[in-house]
């Protein structure tokens, strides 16, 4: 039995779903591996205590440095806001821990490079949390593209649309503050699209982008419960906080393979909840994926007889499909949380075999370079090279 003790830094949405993954990975994947959820870390004691109890952690702590120093911790998961990724991840790899870090890797490419260098020097396994690569339909897309089913790739179309900021009374949180998050949907959502684009059709050469903040001030609150008292605040300064990131960021790209790319990310796309859509068109066919229908892949093939040509919907739940042999019989679909189980299983496998994890900090560095190039182009109003 191989045993790994884990420390998780961060306890909100990502903390919850990583905990879920650890609770389930041995059940569905390698049952010769024992994962012990040793300690979960957060700054607000009563909340991290509650998370520890709900998600089943042995202990909780408020000081991540003390936890990383512990000799009994093998793996550190960094699920904090982006601004703290570098410090935590570099400290952890220097302490010899294997690290799984949430996306985007750094606030910028320089930070990401420093993280990559530190991880390489420490010779630990490093992985970047892009769970959407672990959707069976997305992995199938890659397999089919590698087999040449789409021929030469002409177009990559990626949209990642949400609408949680359409209500102007939605208060400011860390995701709306540049110093904590780095950017808005650019780092949060475009980072996923860029990772999928690289995974599916390769590197991006150059980009040109635009961004916009439609709602520039929002209620200032410390907790969601204090929203009503905030509305009666006596001064504007008490009541309003400035949004320092964009609400939407769109860009065009040219890929090394010659394909043209369009990327759209927004938190103001009314009615779109977690609409992560990808369409790829090639000389021999097309494929369409939308995360909100994550068990399906749409495929159009020029090889089909003309009289029956049309987009077919593949239900990606067969044993022959990526990851599915670990889950349920055909037709018994999987969900968002299961992509994190797939991801954690791949991470553990890399640790056990000594192979590189994928995506890793190198991919995070490449992703940060694309994000940076778009940000530069927004200011220069011209195409920017990624390198
Ligand atoms: C933002 O709302 C968010 O939670 C992202 O941070 C995640 O990476 C994405 O998967 C879902 O949306």
Boltz pocket constraint, residues with backbone or C-beta under 6 A from the ligand:
constraints:
  - pocket:
      binder: B
      contacts: [[A, 13], [A, 162], [A, 188], [A, 274]]
      max_distance: 6.0
